[in-house]
Every structure is written in structure tokens, then in C-alpha cells.
Amino acid sequence: MLMENNNIKYPRILVISNNPFSNITNNGKTLASFFTEFPSENIYQLYFSSELPDNTHYKNYFKISDDDIIKSILKRNDICGEIIDYKTLKQIKINQNNKNSFDTFIKSIKKYNILRIIREMLWLSKRWNTELLSQWVKEISPEIIFLCAGDSGFAYDITKYIQEISGAKLVVYITDDYVLPRKTLSPFWWIRRNYILNKMKYTVQRSDLFITISQKMRVEYRKLFGKDSILAMNMTESMKDDTITVDNKTILTLVYAGGLHYNRYKTLNLLAKLLKRYNHEFGGNRKAYLKIYSSQKLNRKMLKYLNIEGASEFCGKLNSKQLKETLNSCDILVHVESFDKKSIEATRLSISTKIPEYLSLGKPILAIGPEQIASMEFLEDSAFCITDQHNIYFKLIRLLNDTKLHNELSKKALVKFNSNSLKEKTIGKLMKSILDIYK
């Protein structure tokens, strides 16, 4: 069954990913933004976490979590996963708040490679392969599978199974690197890496369309997989709201809104300490203050790093409305990456999903991180980039004191947004590519 609009026939698309569509979380927002030009009733999602979607533009979801797999094994039954209809989301959320879950425990062990291997073994039980999932797939009858490829081997197995029973075309999208070599002596990391690499390679090479997030990733993955890709970043709507003004002239507000993993919190700590020094030495009638927003749950160590008296504060998470208000009302937007080798290896091919949102606001952007990371390279011509961690302070003084520079950076951000990240241009290219393989 096909839908028609302006003589365009739209395929039914099943999105497979670790996380659900969202209005708040970065990965969920990016995925949701890809399909806004398609009829919402043609978009379905299968995802692998205990989260619930807060984006009700799309109506039909199937959820399978680690919690479901473990409970199915322990109880020795064939019940695993559930269909989520947007009409019942409220009730499901109420029920979920009242139940105990293995998921908090699962999240806490994901940093240990041997335990992640054990996790893969649990999913190899194929408890996910239920009559409920099979019936749901047959009912929605997807014509295109859009896989957001990550570092969970079971996701590739499930994708292969669904493609076999549906005959759908396959699109593979990669946002982060999990498979290029790392400088580590951990045998478990290498075991898991080789396992994921083989799954990813098999899937990419058999895909009908391959998408990567940065030019750096495109070049390296073309060598690795022998298959070229198209590029697609976060396709954000402009977040600029001219009705929101900055009134506080005594405090220069810097805002960071995003993930704190890959040791980004340590770079924010460095920035906060330098802001404290600046306030002491140059503050006078106007001081600088950093506000940090993230949906991540933080331990005491991280909170201590982020809360620096007189310089910075961790403010928790924001909903979409609060995020827009916060970003529009600040003076300077902040993007950071970590300088440690392990984090560089993990992030160097990726472009942060929040960067297009930042650019759309037409505000000065302060970017701190190693120059070889794709996010920093992308911002080179539109942000105030500091790539030498030993020379941050004196460059920071210049940025904070130079209002003329603020205006120049604001203009550069908008030019970059309109030329590279404008939603209509990027989504048009992606939509055409998907429709082409469908035809």
C-alpha cells in the first residue's frame, strides 16, 4: 500500500536504532528530523532500550530492551518486547515508573568490554525473535529499512532477519566510529571490535544506500568497506527566536548543552577554572559564567568537575522549549571535545548533533578541542576555535572582551548554517536518495 502526495509515492520505512525518536536527546532528534517530509504514518521504529519516545509525530514503535531479554531468559518464556502506540504512551509511562528494571545495571556495565560481550551472548539467545515481532513486521510491511548502525552486534542480526522476511531495501547510517583500531591492550575490546566490524562490514556492503555523518568518516569508511556513502548531518530547524532577548549586561553567559561522555566534562572543567581566573583578574563590572545542561546522570566526581564556585554550574536537563529559550538568551554557545588520546580516537570522525542547532542561532560559538576531530574541522570557519589546550586562557580573554568579534562570529555562524546545515537542502538530498533506491 503506497501513499501519494504531489504524485510522489512514499515507501513505508522502518527505522532500527538503539534509541527512540525524541524531541530532546541528540540522537533521537537527529533521527526524527530525517523523516519530517515523509508522511508520519509511513514511518515506524524498532529500538533497543527502555526509553519511551517523547516524539508523538510518529505513531508506531516496537521496543526491545536488555531488560526484556534478561527477563525472558530468567522466566523461560517467549514474551519479549512490546508494541508502543502513541495513544497508549501515557499509560505505559505510568506503568514503567512503577516497575523495577535491569536497565540501570546494564547501563553501568557497558563501559566494561567483557560484560558487553556477555550482553551480546544474552541477545544471541534470540529471545527477541518472537511471534509478536514477526506479526508486527508483517503488518507494517516495510519497504525500506533505515538502520542507525551502532556497536551492538545483535542489531545487525535483527536487521538481517527483518530484511529477509520483508524483502525491504536497506539504508545504513553511521554517526560514530566503533570499529577503527584503537591503542588498547584489552583483548576483550579487540574481540568485541572484530565482532562488530564483521557485522557492520557485511551489512554495509549489502546495503542499497550508505550514509555517513562527516567527510572524514566517508573517506575512511570507503577504504574500510569498499563502498562510498553520502553525507547527512543533524537536520535541525532554525532555533533562532528574536522575541527572546539577552538583558543581563553584568554577566556574560556561556552555555553548553549536550553530552558529557568521552571526557567532555574534563574540558568543561578546564574552561570553568579559566573563567574563574578571568573573573578574578578582569571581571570588573562584567563577569563570565558557564551554565552546563545535559540529560546524563552524573556521579559525584563529574558534578565536582562541573560546579566551580563563581564560574560554572551544572543545571540538569531541559525540555525542547526550555532548550530553545536557554540557547537564545545566552551570550556565547560552547562546544567542547576532550584532548585525551582515547577520546580523540572515539570522536574524530563524528560531528556533534548539536552543532547545526548552535549555528542556526546566529550567536558566537566557542569551540575547544583537538584540531583533528571532525567537529572542530567543521567549525573552523564559523566559530572561535581553540585547539591548543595549553593556550586556552589568553585566547579566551580575547573572546570575552571583544564585542566586535562577537558580532563577526554571529554572522559567520548564520552563513555556515544557511550554506551547510539548512534543513531543506540536506533533507531534500536524503529524501531523493531514499526515493531513488525505492524506485
Salt bridges, closest charged atoms under 4 A:
ASP66 OD1 - ARG119 NE 2.84
ASP67 OD2 - LYS71 NZ 3.55
GLU82 OE2 - LYS63 NZ 3.13
GLU143 OE1 - ARG12 NH1 3.57
ASP151 OD2 - ARG116 NH1 3.22
ASP151 OD2 - ARG192 NH2 3.74
ASP157 OD1 - LYS199 NZ 2.59
ASP177 OD2 - ARG182 NH1 2.90
GLU220 OE2 - ARG348 NH1 2.84
ASP228 OD1 - ARG218 NE 2.95
ASP228 OD1 - ARG222 NH1 3.31
GLU237 OE2 - LYS423 NZ 3.04
ASP242 OD1 - LYS240 NZ 3.56
GLU281 OE2 - ARG277 NE 3.25
GLU337 OE1 - ARG264 NE 3.13
GLU337 OE2 - HIS335 NE2 3.13
GLU357 OE2 - LYS29 NZ 2.61
GLU377 OE2 - LYS216 NZ 3.43
ASP381 OD1 - LYS416 NZ 3.04
ASP436 OD2 - LYS432 NZ 3.01
